[in-house]
Amino acid sequence: MLLFYTLLIEEDDDKIKFEKIYTLYRKKMWYVANSVLSDAYLAEDAVHNAFIGIAKNINKVVDVESSKTLSYVITASKNAALDIIRKNKGLPETDIDELYDVSDKESSSFYQSIEAEDFIVKTLAKMPTVYRDVLYLLIVEQMSEKEIAELLERKPGTIHQQVRRGRTILKEELMKGAKANGNK
C-alpha cells in the first residue's frame, strides 16, 4: 500500500518523508479512526483516505517527528473517520443480541452506552472544526490547554476560550438530545 501512496508524490525527499510518517504513525492513526468508528474495516478505510490527503500535502510537513506532525496526522485520521460517519448515516445497525449471549439488563445498558457514545461522536462531528479539534486534543489525546496552544500556535487564552465554548456547545447539544429522547 505504501507504494500506492508514494506514486502520488513527485519529489524523492517528500517520498522519504511520507514513508517515515507512514511507518511512525500508521498504527496510531488506525487506533484513532477505530475509536471513532468502532469498526476495524472502516477504520482502515479512514486511514487510507487520510494518507491520500497527507500525500497530497506532504510538502507542508517540515519535521516528521514533531508534535505538530503527530497532531496533523491524528487530526487527518479522525476527520476521515468522521467523514465516513457522515456518508454512512443511513446504514442499518447490527443487532448485538444476535451476536452475543447477553441478558436483557446487560443488553439495555450496553445499547444505552453505545447510543450515548454515538450521539456524542455525531455531535462532535457537527461542531465547528476549531472547537472539535481542541476538544479532541484535550479529551482524547489528554493534552493540557498549554500543550494545545503550543501545538496549534495559538495563545493559551484563546485555547481556554475555545475549550470553554466547545464544552458549552457539546453540553447544550447533549441536553437537547436527552430531552428529545425523553430523559431529563
Secondary structure as UniProt FT lines:
FT   HELIX           2..6
FT   TURN            7..8
FT   HELIX           12..37
FT   HELIX           40..56
FT   HELIX           58..60
FT   TURN            64..65
FT   HELIX           67..87
FT   TURN            88..90
FT   HELIX           96..99
FT   HELIX           104..126
FT   HELIX           129..139
FT   HELIX           145..152
FT   HELIX           156..180
FT   TURN            181..182
//
